[in-house]
Amino acid sequence: MTQLRGGVARTSDFDGTRLTVARRLRAMSKADLARAVDVTPTAVAQYEKGTRPAQAVLAQICLVLGMPREFFGAGAPLALLPASAAHFRSLRSTSSKAREQVLAYGELSLRLVDLLGEYVELPVVNLPDLELPRDLSIPVIEEAAMQVRSLWGVPTGPLPSVVQLLEAHGVIVLRLPEKADRRVDALSTWAGDRPLVFLNPGKGDRARSRFDAAHELGHLLLHPDTEPGSKVVEQQANAFAAELLMPRDEIVDQLPQRIDWPTFHELKRYWGVSLRALVYRAHRLGRLSNASYRRANQQLAQWGVPEPGSLGPSESPQLLGRAKVLLVDNGIDFDAVLAQGRLSVEMTHEVITAGTQDRLRVDVG
């Protein structure tokens, strides 16, 4: 076997892209990994281009990154998700390492979805193809939200579960991994075969999780080719979420024309949204004056987060967990499926660790 500088040797049983994913999953730069395994950053770059490390170096890489040797084998390629295609809510406050860590988690999640899809009939991707003008005005955005409710057959009134609605139409919804930087908020991307939405597990609030999920759906539909991160783009996604969760024609006459907290609390329980979202909606729809809106926000600031009147725990994604249960119940060796896709048990457990409070039917094919 021909040796190369940096202690490397070429072989077909090594996938450099998987090293890239594993390194980013642990929030390490090439230089970080190089120092940890005592090679140069150039050598790490060579490995990620497909040049196999020497056996001793590869063993060190497995130890440092916490991945079994089999994970880095060829034959089960992973598709990288570019950061430029992901709508990070808090883009400016998070490091590139933190963003890449979440994207790597998404890349492994989509690989798991592909594997499960070979055995379990997952919901097909069914996102409406909306014809939108270049300039997205508030009326255009609200009309888009109403089209989604109509095309998906959503009845009038509040949505029972936003997360379940997304999962039922082929969106993979996951909670951010526990090890992720807590400054990374909800995000979405559609650079792979399926749209992917991440929710922040740290919020633990049903109203906020519902709005976050609706907000990310707005990004997927309104901004497929839009540069992420701008305040305008985030405001547009908020407007979409507000109309999806609280349709103008249904809620406008319910909103008080003065600061009436008992009524706002009642509406919070009915629509499943936060007091802050309701106050903002009331102001946007002309029910609250500027002065009343300022006073309401001052009161909300005094209450802080979490605001009073909790609706319970956040909505929890459960599609992948249910798919695993169906697979195992039908006598399929789940560990063998993971081995086929060169996925580690530990990582897979992190991916499918989600609640199963809401039932979503997933048929075994």
N, C-alpha and C positions, 0 to 999 in steps of 0.2 A: 504494500500500500504506500503510495507516494505521500511523504510528509511535506507540509507547507509551513511557512513562517508563522509563529504564534501557536504552534502545536495543533495543526488542523489537518484533516485528511478528507478527501472527497468520498462520498458514498451516496447511494440513492435512498438510504434509510434515515434521512434527516430532513425535516421541513423547517427552513429558516423562518418562515412566516409564523409558525407556531412559537418560535422563540421570541419573536417580536410581541406576540400577544401575551405570552407568559410574563415577559419583562414589564410590559405596560400594566398588566393586571396587578403586579406588585408595586406599581408606582415608582419604578426605577428607570433612570436614564441609561444609555449605553455606557457612560462613564461610571455610573454607580455599579452596574453589573460587572464591568471590567475590573474595578477595584476589588469587588467581592470574590472574584475567582482568579485574581492575579494574572490578568492578561491586559492587552491594550484595548482602548475603545475601537481602534481600527479592526482588531481581531473580532470583536463582538459584531461590528458592522458586517464583516465577512461571513460570520455564522448566519446572520439574519438574511444574507443573500443566498444562503444555501450551502455554504462550505461547512462540513461537519467538524465539530471540535474533536480534539483527541479524547480518548476514553476518560482519562482522569479529569480533564476540564469539563466534559459533559456531565460527569458525576457530580462535580462541584456546582455546576449550573442547576442540576436537578435539586440539589440540597438547598441552595440559596433561594430558588424560586418556589420550592415546595411542590414540585411536579414530578410524577413518575417518569422514568425513561421512555416509556411507551407513548407518552403524550407528544414527544417531539418527533415521532416517526412519520414517514411520508405515507401517502395513500388516503388521507382524510383532510383535504385542504380546508383552511379557514379563509373567509373573505374579510378583509379589513374594512372598517367603517371610518371614513374620513371625518375629521373633526369639523371640516368646513360644511358638512351636510347635516350636522346635528344642532338642534336648537336648545342650547343650554340657557336656562332661565337666568342664572347669575354668571354670565360669561366673564365679566371683567373682574370678579372677585375670586375666581378660582384659577389655580395654576394649570399649566398645560399638562403636567403629570396627573393631576386629579382628573382632568377631562379625559385623558387617554386611558386612565384606569377604568373609568366607567364604560368607555367605548370597547375596551378589551373584554369586559364582562359581557357586553352586548354581543360581541362577536362569538363568544363561546355559547351564549344563550341561543343565538340563531342556529348554531351548529346542532345544539340539542333539539331544537324545534325540528330541524331537518330529519334527524334520526327518529324522533317520535312519530313524525309524519309518515315514515315508512311502515308503521304498524298501526297507528291510530288516525282516524279520520278527523283532522282538526278543521275548524271553521275556515272557509275560504276567505281570502282578502276581498272585502266588499266595501271599499271606500268610494263614495260618489265622485265622479269626474265632473267637477263644477266648472262651468265656463265663467271665468272672472275677468273683469277689466284690469288693466295695468294699475290703475289707481283705485285702491280699496277704500271706499268711503264707509262710514258707519252703516248707512242703509244697505249697502251692498253686502257687508259682512253679516248683518242681521238676517238678510234674505238667504244667505248661504247656510246659516244655522237652521233656519226654518226648512230649507230644502233637505237638509240632512235628516231632520225629524220626520219629514214626509217620506223620503225615500227609504228610510229604515223602518217605517211603520210605527213610529213612536206616538202613542196616544197623547191627548192633551193632559196637562197637569205635570207634576214633578217626575223626573226620571227615577225609577226605583234604584238602579245601580248604574253609575256611569262606567265604572270599570268593567262590569259584566257586559254592558252594551258594546264597548270597544272589543272585548274578547270575542263576543258572539259574531263580530264582523271581521275577524281575522287579525286584529291588532294584538301583538304580544305585549302584555303589560307586566312589568316587573317592579319590584321594589329595589332601590339602590342597595348594593351590598353593604353589610355592616362595617366593613373596613374602609369604605369610601369616605373621602373628605366631606364632612358635614356641610361645607359651604356649597357643595354641588347640590342644586335644587332639582326639581323635576326637569326632564328633558325628553326630546323625541327625535327620531331620525328614521329615514326610509331610504337607506343606501343599500340594503340587502334585498332579499326576496320578500320580506314582510316588514310592515311598519312596526316600530319598536318604541314603547313609551316606558320611561322610568319614573317612579314616584319616590319621594323622599320618605323613608320610614320613620324619621325622627319627628315628624309633625304629629302623628297619632291622633288626628282630628278628622272626623268624617266629612265635615263641611269643606275643609281645605283640600282633602284628597279628591273630593268630587270636582271641585273647581279646577284643581291642577290637571286632572285627567281630561276635562273638557277643554282646558287651555291648550294642552298638547295636541288634542285632536284638531283644534284650530290651526296650529302650526302645520300639521300634516296636510291639511286641505287647502289652506290659504297660501302657504309659503314653501312649496316644493322646490323652488329655484331661487329663493330669496336669501340673501346674506343674513345669517342669524345674528342675534345679539343686540340689535338696535332697540331703542325705547319705543319707536313707532311700531315695529314688528310685535313687540310684547303687548303694547296697548291694543293692537288689532286682535291678537289671540284672546285677550281679556274680553273684548267686546263680543267675540264669537261665543266664548264660554258663557257670558252673561245671558245672551239670547237663547242659547241652547238650554240652559238650566232654568231661566226665568223669562219665558217668551213675553215680549212686550204686550201683546194684545191680551194675554191672560193675567198678567200681574199688575198692570198699570193702575187699575181701579182698586186693587187691594192695598197698595202702598199708601201709608198715611201722608198727609200734607203738613204735618208738624212732627216734632220728635216725640214719638209715642212708642216707648220701649216695649210695653206689653204686646202691642201689635207686631212690632218687629220680631219679638221672640216667637210669637205664634207663626209668623211667616217663615221664620228660620226652621222651625220644626216641620212645617208643611213642605217647603221647597227643598230642604236639605242643603242650605247654603248658609254662609256666615252672616252675622250682623253687619260686618263691614261691607260685604258684597251687596246686601240689601240696601244699606244706606247709600252706597255709591249708585246703585241702580235707581233708587228713588230720586237722587239728584240729577242723574243723566236723563231721566224721563220727565223732569220738570215738576216733580211732586214736592221736593224739598228745595227751599230757597238757598242761596249761597250762604247766608248767615246760619241757617239751621244746619246745613251740611257741615260747616266749620265746627259748630257746637257739638254735633253728633260725633265727629271725629275726635274732638278733644276728650269726650267721655270714653270713647273706645280706647284711646291712648292711655287713659287713667286705668281702665280695666286691664289692659295689657293682653298678653297671649299666654295661655288660652283664654279666649273671651268667655263670659258667662253663658250658661245654657248649652253645655256639651251635647252633641248628638251621638256620642259613643265613639268607638274605635273607627279608624279610617277604613274605607273600602279596600279590600285586599284582593289582588289578583290570585287566581287559582286554577287557570286553565292547564298549565304544565303539571301541577300536582295531580289534578284529576286524570290527566292523560297517563301519568305514570301508574296510578292506581289501576286504571283499566287495563293497561298493558300487563301488569303483574297478575291481576285477577284472571286474565286470559291465558296464564301459564307461560308467558314470555319472560325469559331470563333478562332482567333489567341490566345486570352487570355485564352480560354478554353484549347487549346493545351499546353500552358505554365503551366497551373494549373495541367494538366495531368502529366507533367514531373517534377513538383515541381521546376519550374524555375521562378525567379523574373523578373518582367517587366524591371526594371532598368538594370539588368545584361544582359538580352537578347538584349536590345537596344544597349548596348556597343558591343555585339558580332556582330550584323548585321549592325552596322554603318560602311558601306563601300560604295565606289563610285559605280555608275552604268553607267560609261562612255562606257564600252565595253559591248556589248549584247551577252549573252550566253543563248541559248535555253534550258529551263528546262520544261519538259512535265509533266503535272498533270496526275497521273495514275488513 
